[in-house]
């Protein structure tokens, strides 16, 4: 086995181990099954609009769980799965935790690797946000109060949306379309990703690593950033959150980095189905800061 360092002090096998969450946490399938079961129940019990088209591709679909009354803030949740797996339908349960607080919840799908490269994946997420801006009133929501949560690869995509120059894509959309982000176990530096086993599917180029690494992006809007790194994460995943926190602070923007105890990369999001779960309330607190002109129901 080669002892050559491929990234920092990591050999290839060591780097792969840092990012192989399915090996690190072998009960991941149990979590996936719980998410599917909870989400199916959510779709059966809450009002929802499923598979709404937000682009030409069959993968550009969103699920909408309206608030009880509006116009409500919008909580967008972007799924994990390392850009190549999982589906928005496995995260419907997120709406159970947010709806009692007066939020409309939206979950996104996008084309997956390796059939879709990072350029397309990011573009699909951007098209969803553009659709939301133009159609928020039609779903009883307020386009001026949009907050994004993302898990793992979803945290990466949330930060890319925060760093998007929206007026260059649509002159009607303000630069501060997204008022805040919660990145849960997020991936903010793509260089080690591109050198790991994950790149067999992602096929990241050097240009894409630079273009889509959140720690390398310009951010015109001083949104509040909430970073969550579960205590059970690998050292590299903790580094990913720390460097994003440092970068945000270097810009003079507000950021909080939390390390919840007793959870790992997968279990950290399980409690989001509960309205009183601490991570739900931490996000509500973040929203209160960025929606300073508004009042959240029940928050």
N, C-alpha and C positions, 0 to 999 in steps of 0.2 A: 504494500500500500504506500502511495507516495506521501512524503512528508513536506512537499512543496507548499508554501503558503500561497493561497489564491486570493485571499482578502484579509488584510490586517495580519493577525497572528493565526488565522484559521487555515488549516489544510482543507482540501475539498470535502472530505468526509465530515470534518468538524463544522464547516460552514453549513453543509446540508443538514446536519443534525440540529443546528440552531433554528432553522426555518421549517423543519419537518414536524409540524404540530400534530399530525396524525400518529406519528411514532411516539412523540413526547407524551401525548395524552391519548392512549389507546381506546378510551371509552368514548371517542368522538362520535361514533355511530349512535350511541345511546342519546347523545344530545341532539343529533340530527333527527332522530325518531321523535323525540319529545317536541322539537320545534314543529315538525309536520303535524303531529297530533294536536298540539295547542292551536296551531294556525288553522287547521280544518274546523275546529270548534269555533274559532273567532269568525271565520267566514260564514258560519251557520247562524251565529247569534248577533252579529253586528251588521248594521246597514253597510253595504259596500258596492262599489263599481269595479268590476274585475276586468283585467286585460284591456284597458283603455289604450288605444293606439296613440303614440306620441311621435311617430316617425314612420317611414316607409318600410323598414325592416320588420319582419315578424318578431324579432327580439325586442323591438322598441315598444314595450308595453309597461303600464303601471297599474297598480291596484290602489284604489282610493277608499278610505274609511272616513266618511264625513263626521265632523263634530255634531253634537246634538243641536247646536244653534250656531249661527254665524253672523257676520263674517268672522271666521276663526283663524288663528295662526295655523301655519302649515308645518308639520313635522315630517320631513322626508327621511326615510331610512334606506341606506344602501347596504346590501348584503355582503357577507364575506364569501370565502370560497377560493381565494388566491386567483381571482379573475378567470378561473376555468371551471368552476363547479357551483352547485347550489342554485336555488331559484327564489324569486321574490315570494312565491307562495309558501316558503318555509319560514317566513318572517312576519306573516300576518298577525301573529300574536302580539307584536309590538303595539298594535292599536289598542289592545286591552288596557295597557298601562297609561296611554296618552289621552284617550277619549274622555275619561272622567275629568280631566283637567282642561277641557274645552278646546282640544286640538284636533284638527283634521290630520290623519296619518296617511302618508303616501309611500309605498314601497316600489322600487324600480327593478326592472330587468334590463339587460343589455347583452349584446353578442359576447360569447365566451371564447377564450383562447382554447386551442390554437387556431380555430377557424377565423377568429377575429384578432387583429393586432391591437396594441395599446392605443394607437391613433383612433381606431374605430370604437373601442370600448369607451374612451373618454368622450368622443363625439356623441355616442348614444346617450350618455348621461347628460351631456349639455343640452341635447335636444329635448330631453324630458323636462329640464328646468325651464327652457324657453316656452314649452307648451304650458307648464304650470303658470308662468307669468301671465300669459295671454288668456288663460281659461280659469283662473282662480275664482273669479266671481261666479262662474257657472257651476262650481262645486261648493258654493257657500263659504269660500275661504278668502283670506286677505293676502294679496300678493306682496304686500309690504312687510309681512311678518313671516318670513321663511327661515327655518332653522334646519340644519342637516345633521343627522347622526349616521355613523358608518362603523361597521365592524370589520377589522382586519383589512382586506383589500378595499372594503367599503370606506374605511377611514382614509385610505389613499385617494380614492375617487372623490370623496367629500372635499378634501383639501384642494384637489385640482379644480373642482367647481368653484371653491372660494377664490382661487387664484386666476379665474377666467376673466378675460377682458370682455365683458358682456356687450358693451356698446359696439364693439367691432363685429360682433355676430348679428346683433339686432339693435339698431340705434334707439329703439323705444325702451330698451331694458337698462336700468341704472347699474352703475358699477357695483353698488352694494346690494345687489339682488339677494345675496345670502347674508343674513345678519349674524350668524354664528354657527359653529361646528363642534360636535363632540366626536372625537376619533377614539374608538375603543379597540385597543390592540392594533392600532393603525400602522401602516407601512409608509414611511415618509422619505426613505432613501432607497432608490431602486438599484444602486450600484451593487450591493451584495446580492440582491435578488437576481440580477443579471449574471452573476457568477455562480449561482447555486443550481441545484437540480431543477428548480422551477422554470429556468429559462428553456428547458426542453420543450415546454408548452408555450411560454410567453414569447420567446424569440425576440427579446428586447435588443434594439440596436443602441450604440453609444448615444446617438442623437435622441432617442426616446428616453433613455435614462436621464439625460440632462433636461429634456423638455417636460417630463412628467414626474420628476422627483419633487415632492412638496418642499423640501428644504432648499431647493434651488429656485423656487418660483418667486415672482414679484407679487405682492399683495397690495392693491390700491385701497382696500377697505379695512379699517382697524376693527374687524369683528372679534368677538370674544371666542377664544379657543379653549375647549375642555378636552384634556388628554387623559385617557384611562389606560393604565398598564397593570393588569392583574398580577398579583404577587407571584403566581405560578408561571408567568411567562419566562421564556428563555432570556439569557443576558442580552442577546441581540435585539429581541423585541423590546426590552426595556430601553436599550440604547436608541431605538427608533423613536420612542416617545420623548426621551430626554433631549435629543438633538432638535426635534421639532419645537419643543418648549423653549429651548435656548434661542433658536432662530426667531421665534415669535417675539420673545422678549427683546431681542436685539433690534427689532423693528419698532419697539416702543408700544406694542400692542398687548392687550390683556390676555393672559393665559394662566390656566391652572392645570397642574399635573397631579393626578391622584393614583394611588397604588392600593386598591382594595384587597383586603385579606381574605383568605379562604376560598379563592376562586382561581381559575386558570383561563387559558385563551378561549375556551368554549363556554364554560359555565358562567363566565362573567356577564353574559347577556341573558341568561335564563330568567332572571328576576324582572326583566323589563315588561313582563306581562302583568305586573302588579302595580297599581297606581301609587302605592306607598313605598315602593322599592327605593332605597337610597339613591341609586343611579338615575332613576326617573326624576327624583327631586333635585339632584345635582344639575340635570339638564334644564329643569324648570327654572332653577336659580340663574343659570346661564342665559336662558331666554329672557328672564326679567331684566337682566342687565342690558340686553341688546334691543329689546322691545320697550325701551324706556318711556315711550309715549303711550303705551297701552297697558292694560291690566289683564293678566291671565286668570281665567276662572279657576278657582280652587287651588291656585298655587300659593 
